[in-house]
């Protein structure tokens, strides 16, 4: 199964999810997690996570559905 769901539909490099705690941006030491959205073949590298607001920033633009 999937680790979390998106809070709303959208596109871009910042994705608001319902629980960002499953992911790591590498903390400036190693590369962040590689993520893939449900129904998509494209992947993106996580470059920053705002854990307080559950916003994941990635290195390339994606589009996604809510849920």
CHARMM-style PDB file with segment names, atoms N, HN, CA, C and O in Angstrom:
ATOM      1  N   UNK     1       0.808  -1.189   0.000  1.00  0.00      PROA
ATOM      2  CA  UNK     1       0.000   0.000   0.000  1.00  0.00      PROA
ATOM      3  C   UNK     1       0.851   1.253   0.000  1.00  0.00      PROA
ATOM      4  O   UNK     1       2.078   1.196   0.083  1.00  0.00      PROA
ATOM      5  N   UNK     2       0.188   2.361  -0.093  1.00  0.00      PROA
ATOM      6  HN  UNK     2      -0.809   2.408  -0.161  1.00  0.00      PROA
ATOM      7  CA  UNK     2       0.846   3.662  -0.128  1.00  0.00      PROA
ATOM      8  C   UNK     2       1.065   4.175   1.292  1.00  0.00      PROA
ATOM      9  O   UNK     2       0.281   3.873   2.191  1.00  0.00      PROA
ATOM     10  N   UNK     3       2.122   4.947   1.492  1.00  0.00      PROA
ATOM     11  HN  UNK     3       2.759   5.193   0.762  1.00  0.00      PROA
ATOM     12  CA  UNK     3       2.479   5.425   2.825  1.00  0.00      PROA
ATOM     13  C   UNK     3       1.586   6.557   3.316  1.00  0.00      PROA
ATOM     14  O   UNK     3       1.364   6.690   4.519  1.00  0.00      PROA
ATOM     15  N   UNK     4       1.072   7.375   2.399  1.00  0.00      PROA
ATOM     16  HN  UNK     4       1.253   7.267   1.421  1.00  0.00      PROA
ATOM     17  CA  UNK     4       0.181   8.477   2.766  1.00  0.00      PROA
ATOM     18  C   UNK     4      -0.653   8.848   1.558  1.00  0.00      PROA
ATOM     19  O   UNK     4      -0.524   8.238   0.496  1.00  0.00      PROA
ATOM     20  N   UNK     5      -1.508   9.845   1.714  1.00  0.00      PROA
ATOM     21  HN  UNK     5      -1.613  10.341   2.576  1.00  0.00      PROA
ATOM     22  CA  UNK     5      -2.329  10.342   0.613  1.00  0.00      PROA
ATOM     23  C   UNK     5      -2.139  11.852   0.496  1.00  0.00      PROA
ATOM     24  O   UNK     5      -1.738  12.518   1.450  1.00  0.00      PROA
ATOM     25  N   UNK     6      -2.435  12.376  -0.693  1.00  0.00      PROA
ATOM     26  HN  UNK     6      -2.760  11.835  -1.468  1.00  0.00      PROA
ATOM     27  CA  UNK     6      -2.352  13.816  -0.895  1.00  0.00      PROA
ATOM     28  C   UNK     6      -3.577  14.481  -0.284  1.00  0.00      PROA
ATOM     29  O   UNK     6      -4.667  13.908  -0.274  1.00  0.00      PROA
ATOM     30  N   UNK     7      -3.390  15.688   0.223  1.00  0.00      PROA
ATOM     31  HN  UNK     7      -2.505  16.154   0.216  1.00  0.00      PROA
ATOM     32  CA  UNK     7      -4.480  16.413   0.875  1.00  0.00      PROA
ATOM     33  C   UNK     7      -5.443  17.034  -0.135  1.00  0.00      PROA
ATOM     34  O   UNK     7      -6.611  17.267   0.176  1.00  0.00      PROA
ATOM     35  N   UNK     8      -4.947  17.302  -1.351  1.00  0.00      PROA
ATOM     36  HN  UNK     8      -3.998  17.113  -1.604  1.00  0.00      PROA
ATOM     37  CA  UNK     8      -5.779  17.881  -2.406  1.00  0.00      PROA
ATOM     38  C   UNK     8      -5.097  17.647  -3.747  1.00  0.00      PROA
ATOM     39  O   UNK     8      -3.916  17.306  -3.799  1.00  0.00      PROA
ATOM     40  N   UNK     9      -5.843  17.830  -4.827  1.00  0.00      PROA
ATOM     41  HN  UNK     9      -6.803  18.107  -4.785  1.00  0.00      PROA
ATOM     42  CA  UNK     9      -5.276  17.711  -6.171  1.00  0.00      PROA
ATOM     43  C   UNK     9      -4.376  18.914  -6.436  1.00  0.00      PROA
ATOM     44  O   UNK     9      -4.551  19.976  -5.839  1.00  0.00      PROA
ATOM     45  N   UNK    10      -3.413  18.736  -7.337  1.00  0.00      PROA
ATOM     46  HN  UNK    10      -3.271  17.873  -7.822  1.00  0.00      PROA
ATOM     47  CA  UNK    10      -2.554  19.859  -7.669  1.00  0.00      PROA
ATOM     48  C   UNK    10      -1.458  19.487  -8.632  1.00  0.00      PROA
ATOM     49  O   UNK    10      -1.430  18.386  -9.181  1.00  0.00      PROA
ATOM     50  N   UNK    11      -0.549  20.429  -8.830  1.00  0.00      PROA
ATOM     51  HN  UNK    11      -0.572  21.324  -8.385  1.00  0.00      PROA
ATOM     52  CA  UNK    11       0.629  20.199  -9.659  1.00  0.00      PROA
ATOM     53  C   UNK    11       1.724  21.135  -9.184  1.00  0.00      PROA
ATOM     54  O   UNK    11       1.456  22.159  -8.555  1.00  0.00      PROA
ATOM     55  N   UNK    12       2.960  20.772  -9.492  1.00  0.00      PROA
ATOM     56  HN  UNK    12       3.178  19.940 -10.003  1.00  0.00      PROA
ATOM     57  CA  UNK    12       4.097  21.588  -9.104  1.00  0.00      PROA
ATOM     58  C   UNK    12       5.136  20.786  -8.351  1.00  0.00      PROA
ATOM     59  O   UNK    12       5.231  19.569  -8.505  1.00  0.00      PROA
ATOM     60  N   UNK    13       5.908  21.473  -7.542  1.00  0.00      PROA
ATOM     61  HN  UNK    13       5.830  22.462  -7.417  1.00  0.00      PROA
ATOM     62  CA  UNK    13       7.002  20.826  -6.810  1.00  0.00      PROA
ATOM     63  C   UNK    13       6.755  20.751  -5.308  1.00  0.00      PROA
ATOM     64  O   UNK    13       7.603  20.245  -4.572  1.00  0.00      PROA
ATOM     65  N   UNK    14       5.610  21.244  -4.839  1.00  0.00      PROA
ATOM     66  HN  UNK    14       4.921  21.654  -5.437  1.00  0.00      PROA
ATOM     67  CA  UNK    14       5.260  21.144  -3.419  1.00  0.00      PROA
ATOM     68  C   UNK    14       3.941  20.395  -3.279  1.00  0.00      PROA
ATOM     69  O   UNK    14       2.914  20.812  -3.814  1.00  0.00      PROA
ATOM     70  N   UNK    15       3.987  19.290  -2.556  1.00  0.00      PROA
ATOM     71  HN  UNK    15       4.822  18.951  -2.122  1.00  0.00      PROA
ATOM     72  CA  UNK    15       2.828  18.415  -2.402  1.00  0.00      PROA
ATOM     73  C   UNK    15       2.438  18.379  -0.925  1.00  0.00      PROA
ATOM     74  O   UNK    15       3.246  18.013  -0.072  1.00  0.00      PROA
ATOM     75  N   UNK    16       1.211  18.758  -0.636  1.00  0.00      PROA
ATOM     76  HN  UNK    16       0.556  19.056  -1.329  1.00  0.00      PROA
ATOM     77  CA  UNK    16       0.709  18.651   0.733  1.00  0.00      PROA
ATOM     78  C   UNK    16       0.098  17.269   0.906  1.00  0.00      PROA
ATOM     79  O   UNK    16      -0.804  16.877   0.165  1.00  0.00      PROA
ATOM     80  N   UNK    17       0.602  16.537   1.893  1.00  0.00      PROA
ATOM     81  HN  UNK    17       1.335  16.855   2.494  1.00  0.00      PROA
ATOM     82  CA  UNK    17       0.136  15.178   2.155  1.00  0.00      PROA
ATOM     83  C   UNK    17      -0.500  15.117   3.542  1.00  0.00      PROA
ATOM     84  O   UNK    17      -0.391  16.062   4.324  1.00  0.00      PROA
ATOM     85  N   UNK    18      -1.152  14.021   3.835  1.00  0.00      PROA
ATOM     86  HN  UNK    18      -1.241  13.254   3.199  1.00  0.00      PROA
ATOM     87  CA  UNK    18      -1.807  13.877   5.135  1.00  0.00      PROA
ATOM     88  C   UNK    18      -0.850  13.460   6.243  1.00  0.00      PROA
ATOM     89  O   UNK    18      -1.151  13.670   7.419  1.00  0.00      PROA
ATOM     90  N   UNK    19       0.303  12.871   5.897  1.00  0.00      PROA
ATOM     91  HN  UNK    19       0.547  12.701   4.943  1.00  0.00      PROA
ATOM     92  CA  UNK    19       1.301  12.496   6.902  1.00  0.00      PROA
ATOM     93  C   UNK    19       2.668  12.406   6.244  1.00  0.00      PROA
ATOM     94  O   UNK    19       2.966  11.420   5.570  1.00  0.00      PROA
ATOM     95  N   UNK    20       3.499  13.418   6.429  1.00  0.00      PROA
ATOM     96  HN  UNK    20       3.258  14.219   6.977  1.00  0.00      PROA
ATOM     97  CA  UNK    20       4.829  13.456   5.820  1.00  0.00      PROA
ATOM     98  C   UNK    20       5.870  12.685   6.626  1.00  0.00      PROA
ATOM     99  O   UNK    20       7.007  12.545   6.178  1.00  0.00      PROA
ATOM    100  N   UNK    21       5.509  12.184   7.801  1.00  0.00      PROA
ATOM    101  HN  UNK    21       4.585  12.298   8.166  1.00  0.00      PROA
ATOM    102  CA  UNK    21       6.480  11.551   8.695  1.00  0.00      PROA
ATOM    103  C   UNK    21       7.134  10.297   8.126  1.00  0.00      PROA
ATOM    104  O   UNK    21       8.181   9.880   8.620  1.00  0.00      PROA
ATOM    105  N   UNK    22       6.549   9.692   7.110  1.00  0.00      PROA
ATOM    106  HN  UNK    22       5.699  10.031   6.708  1.00  0.00      PROA
ATOM    107  CA  UNK    22       7.121   8.483   6.515  1.00  0.00      PROA
ATOM    108  C   UNK    22       8.334   8.776   5.638  1.00  0.00      PROA
ATOM    109  O   UNK    22       9.064   7.854   5.274  1.00  0.00      PROA
ATOM    110  N   UNK    23       8.563  10.040   5.293  1.00  0.00      PROA
ATOM    111  HN  UNK    23       7.970  10.789   5.589  1.00  0.00      PROA
ATOM    112  CA  UNK    23       9.545  10.387   4.274  1.00  0.00      PROA
ATOM    113  C   UNK    23      10.739  11.131   4.847  1.00  0.00      PROA
ATOM    114  O   UNK    23      10.679  11.691   5.942  1.00  0.00      PROA
ATOM    115  N   UNK    24      11.839  11.125   4.070  1.00  0.00      PROA
ATOM    116  HN  UNK    24      11.887  10.670   3.181  1.00  0.00      PROA
ATOM    117  CA  UNK    24      13.080  11.770   4.488  1.00  0.00      PROA
ATOM    118  C   UNK    24      13.651  12.556   3.311  1.00  0.00      PROA
ATOM    119  O   UNK    24      13.664  12.077   2.177  1.00  0.00      PROA
ATOM    120  N   UNK    25      14.123  13.769   3.598  1.00  0.00      PROA
ATOM    121  HN  UNK    25      14.112  14.158   4.519  1.00  0.00      PROA
ATOM    122  CA  UNK    25      14.755  14.576   2.554  1.00  0.00      PROA
ATOM    123  C   UNK    25      16.275  14.426   2.556  1.00  0.00      PROA
ATOM    124  O   UNK    25      16.962  15.128   1.814  1.00  0.00      PROA
ATOM    125  N   UNK    26      16.802  13.535   3.367  1.00  0.00      PROA
ATOM    126  HN  UNK    26      16.244  12.965   3.970  1.00  0.00      PROA
ATOM    127  CA  UNK    26      18.234  13.285   3.448  1.00  0.00      PROA
ATOM    128  C   UNK    26      18.947  14.135   4.484  1.00  0.00      PROA
ATOM    129  O   UNK    26      20.112  13.886   4.794  1.00  0.00      PROA
ATOM    130  N   UNK    27      18.255  15.144   5.027  1.00  0.00      PROA
ATOM    131  HN  UNK    27      17.309  15.346   4.775  1.00  0.00      PROA
ATOM    132  CA  UNK    27      18.801  16.007   6.079  1.00  0.00      PROA
ATOM    133  C   UNK    27      20.142  16.636   5.704  1.00  0.00      PROA
ATOM    134  O   UNK    27      20.968  16.905   6.576  1.00  0.00      PROA
ATOM    135  N   UNK    28      20.361  16.875   4.389  1.00  0.00      PROA
ATOM    136  HN  UNK    28      19.690  16.656   3.681  1.00  0.00      PROA
ATOM    137  CA  UNK    28      21.596  17.496   3.935  1.00  0.00      PROA
ATOM    138  C   UNK    28      22.797  16.576   3.953  1.00  0.00      PROA
ATOM    139  O   UNK    28      23.920  17.021   3.717  1.00  0.00      PROA
ATOM    140  N   UNK    29      22.581  15.304   4.227  1.00  0.00      PROA
ATOM    141  HN  UNK    29      21.668  14.943   4.418  1.00  0.00      PROA
ATOM    142  CA  UNK    29      23.681  14.344   4.324  1.00  0.00      PROA
ATOM    143  C   UNK    29      23.688  13.404   3.117  1.00  0.00      PROA
ATOM    144  O   UNK    29      24.719  13.217   2.472  1.00  0.00      PROA
ATOM    145  N   UNK    30      22.551  12.828   2.826  1.00  0.00      PROA
ATOM    146  HN  UNK    30      21.713  12.980   3.350  1.00  0.00      PROA
ATOM    147  CA  UNK    30      22.394  11.911   1.690  1.00  0.00      PROA
ATOM    148  C   UNK    30      21.216  12.402   0.848  1.00  0.00      PROA
ATOM    149  O   UNK    30      20.508  13.327   1.247  1.00  0.00      PROA
ATOM    150  N   UNK    31      21.007  11.784  -0.314  1.00  0.00      PROA
ATOM    151  HN  UNK    31      21.582  11.032  -0.638  1.00  0.00      PROA
ATOM    152  CA  UNK    31      19.858  12.125  -1.148  1.00  0.00      PROA
ATOM    153  C   UNK    31      18.562  11.806  -0.418  1.00  0.00      PROA
ATOM    154  O   UNK    31      18.488  10.851   0.355  1.00  0.00      PROA
ATOM    155  N   UNK    32      17.551  12.614  -0.671  1.00  0.00      PROA
ATOM    156  HN  UNK    32      17.612  13.390  -1.299  1.00  0.00      PROA
ATOM    157  CA  UNK    32      16.232  12.352  -0.116  1.00  0.00      PROA
ATOM    158  C   UNK    32      15.595  11.149  -0.784  1.00  0.00      PROA
ATOM    159  O   UNK    32      16.103  10.627  -1.777  1.00  0.00      PROA
ATOM    160  N   UNK    33      14.473  10.718  -0.225  1.00  0.00      PROA
ATOM    161  HN  UNK    33      14.060  11.142   0.582  1.00  0.00      PROA
ATOM    162  CA  UNK    33      13.736   9.584  -0.778  1.00  0.00      PROA
ATOM    163  C   UNK    33      13.299   9.869  -2.210  1.00  0.00      PROA
ATOM    164  O   UNK    33      13.052  11.015  -2.585  1.00  0.00      PROA
ATOM    165  N   UNK    34      13.210   8.812  -2.994  1.00  0.00      PROA
ATOM    166  HN  UNK    34      13.410   7.881  -2.689  1.00  0.00      PROA
ATOM    167  CA  UNK    34      12.649   8.875  -4.336  1.00  0.00      PROA
ATOM    168  C   UNK    34      11.188   8.488  -4.203  1.00  0.00      PROA
ATOM    169  O   UNK    34      10.870   7.444  -3.634  1.00  0.00      PROA
ATOM    170  N   UNK    35      10.290   9.327  -4.725  1.00  0.00      PROA
ATOM    171  HN  UNK    35      10.548  10.175  -5.187  1.00  0.00      PROA
ATOM    172  CA  UNK    35       8.868   9.036  -4.568  1.00  0.00      PROA
ATOM    173  C   UNK    35       8.181   8.895  -5.918  1.00  0.00      PROA
ATOM    174  O   UNK    35       8.618   9.453  -6.924  1.00  0.00      PROA
ATOM    175  N   UNK    36       7.090   8.131  -5.910  1.00  0.00      PROA
ATOM    176  HN  UNK    36       6.735   7.678  -5.092  1.00  0.00      PROA
ATOM    177  CA  UNK    36       6.261   7.927  -7.091  1.00  0.00      PROA
ATOM    178  C   UNK    36       4.806   8.018  -6.648  1.00  0.00      PROA
ATOM    179  O   UNK    36       4.413   7.413  -5.651  1.00  0.00      PROA
ATOM    180  N   UNK    37       4.017   8.772  -7.388  1.00  0.00      PROA
ATOM    181  HN  UNK    37       4.336   9.264  -8.198  1.00  0.00      PROA
ATOM    182  CA  UNK    37       2.610   8.949  -7.052  1.00  0.00      PROA
ATOM    183  C   UNK    37       1.767   7.856  -7.694  1.00  0.00      PROA
ATOM    184  O   UNK    37       2.098   7.361  -8.771  1.00  0.00      PROA
ATOM    185  N   UNK    38       0.691   7.486  -7.037  1.00  0.00      PROA
ATOM    186  HN  UNK    38       0.422   7.888  -6.161  1.00  0.00      PROA
ATOM    187  CA  UNK    38      -0.193   6.430  -7.528  1.00  0.00      PROA
ATOM    188  C   UNK    38      -0.681   6.745  -8.938  1.00  0.00      PROA
ATOM    189  O   UNK    38      -1.125   7.858  -9.220  1.00  0.00      PROA
ATOM    190  N   UNK    39      -0.593   5.750  -9.817  1.00  0.00      PROA
ATOM    191  HN  UNK    39      -0.233   4.846  -9.588  1.00  0.00      PROA
ATOM    192  CA  UNK    39      -1.056   5.892 -11.187  1.00  0.00      PROA
ATOM    193  C   UNK    39      -0.081   6.599 -12.109  1.00  0.00      PROA
ATOM    194  O   UNK    39      -0.397   6.823 -13.277  1.00  0.00      PROA
ATOM    195  N   UNK    40       1.089   6.954 -11.617  1.00  0.00      PROA
ATOM    196  HN  UNK    40       1.345   6.773 -10.668  1.00  0.00      PROA
ATOM    197  CA  UNK    40       2.089   7.680 -12.403  1.00  0.00      PROA
ATOM    198  C   UNK    40       3.343   6.830 -12.553  1.00  0.00      PROA
ATOM    199  O   UNK    40       3.633   5.985 -11.706  1.00  0.00      PROA
ATOM    200  N   UNK    41       4.083   7.054 -13.630  1.00  0.00      PROA
ATOM    201  HN  UNK    41       3.847   7.741 -14.318  1.00  0.00      PROA
ATOM    202  CA  UNK    41       5.346   6.354 -13.827  1.00  0.00      PROA
ATOM    203  C   UNK    41       6.538   7.235 -13.469  1.00  0.00      PROA
ATOM    204  O   UNK    41       7.620   6.720 -13.184  1.00  0.00      PROA
ATOM    205  N   UNK    42       6.358   8.547 -13.479  1.00  0.00      PROA
ATOM    206  HN  UNK    42       5.480   8.965 -13.711  1.00  0.00      PROA
ATOM    207  CA  UNK    42       7.431   9.482 -13.169  1.00  0.00      PROA
ATOM    208  C   UNK    42       7.764   9.432 -11.682  1.00  0.00      PROA
ATOM    209  O   UNK    42       6.881   9.282 -10.838  1.00  0.00      PROA
ATOM    210  N   UNK    43       9.043   9.559 -11.379  1.00  0.00      PROA
ATOM    211  HN  UNK    43       9.761   9.680 -12.064  1.00  0.00      PROA
ATOM    212  CA  UNK    43       9.490   9.653  -9.991  1.00  0.00      PROA
ATOM    213  C   UNK    43      10.109  11.030  -9.758  1.00  0.00      PROA
ATOM    214  O   UNK    43      10.463  11.728 -10.708  1.00  0.00      PROA
ATOM    215  N   UNK    44      10.233  11.407  -8.507  1.00  0.00      PROA
ATOM    216  HN  UNK    44       9.945  10.840  -7.736  1.00  0.00      PROA
ATOM    217  CA  UNK    44      10.867  12.672  -8.135  1.00  0.00      PROA
ATOM    218  C   UNK    44      11.602  12.475  -6.815  1.00  0.00      PROA
ATOM    219  O   UNK    44      11.190  11.681  -5.969  1.00  0.00      PROA
ATOM    220  N   UNK    45      12.692  13.210  -6.659  1.00  0.00      PROA
ATOM    221  HN  UNK    45      13.026  13.855  -7.346  1.00  0.00      PROA
ATOM    222  CA  UNK    45      13.497  13.141  -5.438  1.00  0.00      PROA
ATOM    223  C   UNK    45      12.994  14.185  -4.433  1.00  0.00      PROA
ATOM    224  O   UNK    45      12.782  15.345  -4.787  1.00  0.00      PROA
ATOM    225  N   UNK    46      12.811  13.768  -3.199  1.00  0.00      PROA
ATOM    226  HN  UNK    46      12.983  12.826  -2.911  1.00  0.00      PROA
ATOM    227  CA  UNK    46      12.410  14.694  -2.144  1.00  0.00      PROA
ATOM    228  C   UNK    46      13.616  15.546  -1.758  1.00  0.00      PROA
ATOM    229  O   UNK    46      14.676  15.019  -1.418  1.00  0.00      PROA
ATOM    230  N   UNK    47      13.445  16.874  -1.816  1.00  0.00      PROA
ATOM    231  HN  UNK    47      12.584  17.302  -2.092  1.00  0.00      PROA
ATOM    232  CA  UNK    47      14.549  17.782  -1.493  1.00  0.00      PROA
ATOM    233  C   UNK    47      14.318  18.555  -0.195  1.00  0.00      PROA
ATOM    234  O   UNK    47      15.258  19.117   0.367  1.00  0.00      PROA
ATOM    235  N   UNK    48      13.081  18.585   0.279  1.00  0.00      PROA
ATOM    236  HN  UNK    48      12.318  18.128  -0.178  1.00  0.00      PROA
ATOM    237  CA  UNK    48      12.791  19.262   1.544  1.00  0.00      PROA
ATOM    238  C   UNK    48      11.437  18.788   2.058  1.00  0.00      PROA
ATOM    239  O   UNK    48      10.542  18.471   1.274  1.00  0.00      PROA
ATOM    240  N   UNK    49      11.292  18.742   3.384  1.00  0.00      PROA
ATOM    241  HN  UNK    49      12.019  19.000   4.022  1.00  0.00      PROA
ATOM    242  CA  UNK    49      10.009  18.385   3.989  1.00  0.00      PROA
ATOM    243  C   UNK    49       9.709  19.357   5.122  1.00  0.00      PROA
ATOM    244  O   UNK    49      10.527  19.559   6.019  1.00  0.00      PROA
ATOM    245  N   UNK    50       8.535  19.947   5.065  1.00  0.00      PROA
ATOM    246  HN  UNK    50       7.871  19.783   4.336  1.00  0.00      PROA
ATOM    247  CA  UNK    50       8.011  20.761   6.161  1.00  0.00      PROA
ATOM    248  C   UNK    50       7.108  19.828   6.965  1.00  0.00      PROA
ATOM    249  O   UNK    50       5.926  19.676   6.655  1.00  0.00      PROA
ATOM    250  N   UNK    51       7.669  19.212   7.992  1.00  0.00      PROA
ATOM    251  HN  UNK    51       8.629  19.335   8.244  1.00  0.00      PROA
ATOM    252  CA  UNK    51       6.927  18.221   8.775  1.00  0.00      PROA
ATOM    253  C   UNK    51       5.756  18.846   9.535  1.00  0.00      PROA
ATOM    254  O   UNK    51       4.735  18.188   9.737  1.00  0.00      PROA
ATOM    255  N   UNK    52       5.887  20.097   9.956  1.00  0.00      PROA
ATOM    256  HN  UNK    52       6.716  20.632   9.792  1.00  0.00      PROA
ATOM    257  CA  UNK    52       4.808  20.754  10.702  1.00  0.00      PROA
ATOM    258  C   UNK    52       3.554  20.941   9.854  1.00  0.00      PROA
ATOM    259  O   UNK    52       2.434  20.842  10.356  1.00  0.00      PROA
ATOM    260  N   UNK    53       3.751  21.214   8.557  1.00  0.00      PROA
ATOM    261  HN  UNK    53       4.660  21.294   8.149  1.00  0.00      PROA
ATOM    262  CA  UNK    53       2.625  21.466   7.658  1.00  0.00      PROA
ATOM    263  C   UNK    53       2.394  20.346   6.650  1.00  0.00      PROA
ATOM    264  O   UNK    53       1.515  20.455   5.794  1.00  0.00      PROA
ATOM    265  N   UNK    54       3.192  19.246   6.744  1.00  0.00      PROA
ATOM    266  HN  UNK    54       3.906  19.157   7.439  1.00  0.00      PROA
ATOM    267  CA  UNK    54       3.057  18.082   5.856  1.00  0.00      PROA
ATOM    268  C   UNK    54       3.206  18.445   4.385  1.00  0.00      PROA
ATOM    269  O   UNK    54       2.442  17.977   3.540  1.00  0.00      PROA
ATOM    270  N   UNK    55       4.204  19.289   4.084  1.00  0.00      PROA
ATOM    271  HN  UNK    55       4.824  19.669   4.770  1.00  0.00      PROA
ATOM    272  CA  UNK    55       4.475  19.685   2.704  1.00  0.00      PROA
ATOM    273  C   UNK    55       5.800  19.077   2.266  1.00  0.00      PROA
ATOM    274  O   UNK    55       6.838  19.300   2.889  1.00  0.00      PROA
ATOM    275  N   UNK    56       5.747  18.307   1.188  1.00  0.00      PROA
ATOM    276  HN  UNK    56       4.903  18.126   0.683  1.00  0.00      PROA
ATOM    277  CA  UNK    56       6.933  17.675   0.620  1.00  0.00      PROA
ATOM    278  C   UNK    56       7.330  18.445  -0.635  1.00  0.00      PROA
ATOM    279  O   UNK    56       6.501  18.653  -1.521  1.00  0.00      PROA
ATOM    280  N   UNK    57       8.595  18.870  -0.719  1.00  0.00      PROA
ATOM    281  HN  UNK    57       9.269  18.701   0.001  1.00  0.00      PROA
ATOM    282  CA  UNK    57       9.121  19.534  -1.908  1.00  0.00      PROA
ATOM    283  C   UNK    57       9.968  18.537  -2.684  1.00  0.00      PROA
ATOM    284  O   UNK    57      10.779  17.815  -2.105  1.00  0.00      PROA
ATOM    285  N   UNK    58       9.772  18.503  -4.005  1.00  0.00      PROA
ATOM    286  HN  UNK    58       9.112  19.090  -4.475  1.00  0.00      PROA
ATOM    287  CA  UNK    58      10.489  17.560  -4.862  1.00  0.00      PROA
ATOM    288  C   UNK    58      11.273  18.308  -5.937  1.00  0.00      PROA
ATOM    289  O   UNK    58      11.061  19.499  -6.163  1.00  0.00      PROA
ATOM    290  N   UNK    59      12.184  17.588  -6.596  1.00  0.00      PROA
ATOM    291  HN  UNK    59      12.357  16.620  -6.413  1.00  0.00      PROA
ATOM    292  CA  UNK    59      13.099  18.213  -7.549  1.00  0.00      PROA
ATOM    293  C   UNK    59      12.549  18.375  -8.960  1.00  0.00      PROA
ATOM    294  O   UNK    59      13.222  18.962  -9.806  1.00  0.00      PROA
ATOM    295  N   UNK    60      11.358  17.879  -9.240  1.00  0.00      PROA
ATOM    296  HN  UNK    60      10.810  17.403  -8.552  1.00  0.00      PROA
ATOM    297  CA  UNK    60      10.755  18.059 -10.562  1.00  0.00      PROA
ATOM    298  C   UNK    60       9.245  18.184 -10.415  1.00  0.00      PROA
ATOM    299  O   UNK    60       8.652  17.660  -9.472  1.00  0.00      PROA
ATOM    300  N   UNK    61       8.641  18.880 -11.352  1.00  0.00      PROA
ATOM    301  HN  UNK    61       9.122  19.306 -12.118  1.00  0.00      PROA
ATOM    302  CA  UNK    61       7.208  19.144 -11.281  1.00  0.00      PROA
ATOM    303  C   UNK    61       6.398  17.871 -11.523  1.00  0.00      PROA
ATOM    304  O   UNK    61       6.692  17.092 -12.429  1.00  0.00      PROA
ATOM    305  N   UNK    62       5.376  17.681 -10.695  1.00  0.00      PROA
ATOM    306  HN  UNK    62       5.137  18.315  -9.959  1.00  0.00      PROA
ATOM    307  CA  UNK    62       4.477  16.534 -10.810  1.00  0.00      PROA
ATOM    308  C   UNK    62       3.043  17.039 -10.833  1.00  0.00      PROA
ATOM    309  O   UNK    62       2.782  18.194 -10.496  1.00  0.00      PROA
ATOM    310  N   UNK    63       2.113  16.177 -11.230  1.00  0.00      PROA
ATOM    311  HN  UNK    63       2.325  15.239 -11.504  1.00  0.00      PROA
ATOM    312  CA  UNK    63       0.692  16.485 -11.069  1.00  0.00      PROA
ATOM    313  C   UNK    63       0.042  15.303 -10.370  1.00  0.00      PROA
ATOM    314  O   UNK    63       0.455  14.158 -10.556  1.00  0.00      PROA
ATOM    315  N   UNK    64      -0.991  15.587  -9.554  1.00  0.00      PROA
ATOM    316  HN  UNK    64      -1.326  16.517  -9.403  1.00  0.00      PROA
ATOM    317  CA  UNK    64      -1.578  14.537  -8.728  1.00  0.00      PROA
ATOM    318  C   UNK    64      -3.047  14.816  -8.459  1.00  0.00      PROA
ATOM    319  O   UNK    64      -3.537  15.936  -8.608  1.00  0.00      PROA
ATOM    320  N   UNK    65      -3.722  13.762  -8.060  1.00  0.00      PROA
ATOM    321  HN  UNK    65      -3.324  12.852  -7.939  1.00  0.00      PROA
ATOM    322  CA  UNK    65      -5.127  13.816  -7.666  1.00  0.00      PROA
ATOM    323  C   UNK    65      -5.226  13.843  -6.147  1.00  0.00      PROA
ATOM    324  O   UNK    65      -4.262  13.505  -5.459  1.00  0.00      PROA
ATOM    325  N   UNK    66      -6.354  14.231  -5.629  1.00  0.00      PROA
ATOM    326  HN  UNK    66      -7.136  14.506  -6.188  1.00  0.00      PROA
ATOM    327  CA  UNK    66      -6.586  14.210  -4.191  1.00  0.00      PROA
ATOM    328  C   UNK    66      -6.770  12.776  -3.710  1.00  0.00      PROA
ATOM    329  O   UNK    66      -7.447  11.973  -4.353  1.00  0.00      PROA
ATOM    330  N   UNK    67      -6.164  12.470  -2.582  1.00  0.00      PROA
ATOM    331  HN  UNK    67      -5.615  13.122  -2.060  1.00  0.00      PROA
ATOM    332  CA  UNK    67      -6.369  11.154  -1.982  1.00  0.00      PROA
ATOM    333  C   UNK    67      -5.245  10.204  -2.146  1.00  0.00      PROA
ATOM    334  OT1 UNK    67      -5.321   9.070  -1.675  1.00  0.00      PROA
TER     335      UNK     67
END
